[in-house]
Every structure is written in C-alpha cells, then in structure tokens.
Amino acid sequence: MSSSVNVADWRDAARALKQGRVVAAPTESSYGLLADVHNPDAITNLLGIKPRGSDKGQPLIAPNLESWQTLIQPPSAFARRLAERFWPGPLTLVTAARESLDVRVTLNGSVAVRVPGPSVAADIAALYGAALTATSANDPGAPPCLSADEVASVFRAAVARGQLVVLAGTAPGGAPSTLIELDSPQGSAVGRWRVIREGAIPSASLRQVLNTEPTEPPWG
C-alpha cells in the first residue's frame, strides 16, 4: 500500500469507483474528480456533477504507460519519447483515441492523458489498475479546489445524493499539467506538436527533448 493513500480511503475509493460513483482526491496540484473511464454510468455521474461543453473532452490519468496505450491509437515514437521522459509527471499528451473509448471523454477523436506524479490520485489509479478521469474539482471559471472541505462545499448536492465521495486531505496547489497536442504518424520519430496549455513543465523542456519547435494552429 502506498504511503499517500491509507487503507480506509483506498477501500472507500475502490468501492465507489466500482459502483460507478465519482471520487474527489488530491492530484499533484489540485483536487480532481475521478471516475472509471470504462464504466458508462460513471461518466454519466461525472457529467451530472460537473458538466463539460461539447468543445471539451475529459482529461484522464493512467496508472502506467501500458494502460495509456489501451486508450490511444498506437503511439508514434515522437509521443513515446515524451511519455518516457516526463512520466510520471505533469505532462498531458493529446493523441488519437481508440474507437472503443467512450466518446464523452474524447474530443474530435483525440484524448488527453497523463501518468500523474506522486499523489493520492496517482496511487488510486495504480491500485485500481485502470484509467480514471481527472478533471479539476471546481465550479466553471472558479479556481480548482485544494481541500476536501472546499470540494464538499462546492459539490454538496452531489455528496448528499451519494454520487460523490470526497477523500480527506489537501492538494499542494501550483501549476496544472502542461497540455500538448501531438500529430505524428505511427512509427515516426518526428511530427508536429503544439502547446494547448502552459503548465508545470515549460515548453522549452519539451523542445529540448523533441528537438523541434511547436507548430502554431492551425496545423495547415
């Protein structure tokens, strides 16, 4: 058992996830809303708690690289290079999603995934053995919640309905994960990439690894 999630919390989280409920737990930066990606009822519950517009997918966390590859089309060498260099850590990669993935977590055929750094959410994903959603716990436009009390206050109705289980604790705050989109052929060592959100990993570090400059939208 990892040191950052205790046995009682893990049992509560596992039970809730298996039942299709949502778990609020600290990620590397803020509280996230965790739901089983492969359970349609869980995604329905999540969207009932925190709706997202049709122009947004759901950010996901995977326990490891192997699990990541079950969510996406076979990754290019370009994408794999970033994953192997920065994971576990605060880098979210947007790549082509597998057709079997619930379309409510994808956007235009792509999905945003990271293998998170040390946190309660990372431990839960690893112990659960499957990918989870990890959208921030907050009202639209408001800063992400950093404590269990904040989450319980913002989502009091979902807690009262039993849809949301809030694990005790606090999150450290700070920058969210850096979010980049990749467009490179399978097996290719090169490709195009663009920064969607600057975050904890500076784009300069990505340029050093990829040895290319980001492409400005549109891809062209």
ZIMOVEN-V168361 format. One record per backbone hydrogen bond with DSSP energy under -1.0 kcal/mol. NH is the residue of the N-H (numbers start at 1). CO is the residue of the C=O. Records with the same first field share a line. If there is no record, write none. Layout:
# ZIMOVEN-V168361
NH->CO / CO
This chain:
# ZIMOVEN-V168361
10->6
11->7
12->8
13->9
14->10
15->11
16->12
17->13
18->14
19->15
20->17
21->16
22->163
23->34
24->165
25->32
27->30
31->145
32->25
33->135
34->23
37->131
39->36
43->39
44->40
45->41
46->42
47->43
48->44
49->45
50->46
56->53
58->105
60->112
61->132
62->114
68->64
69->65
70->67
71->68
73->96
78->188
80->76
81->77
82->78
83->79
84->80
85->81
86->82
87->83
89->115
91->89
92->178
93->113
94->180
95->111
97->109
98->71
101->98
105->102
107->110
110->107
111->95
113->93
114->60
121->26
123->119
124->120
125->121
126->122
127->123
128->124
129->125
132->61
133->35
134->59
137->31
142->139
145->137
148->169
151->147
152->148
153->149
154->150
155->151
156->153
159->155
160->156
161->157
162->159
163->158
164->158
165->22
167->24
171->146
173->29
178->90
179->197
180->92
181->194
182->94
183->192
188->185
192->183
194->181
196->179
197->179
200->176
205->202
206->202
207->203
208->204
209->205
210->206
211->207
215->193
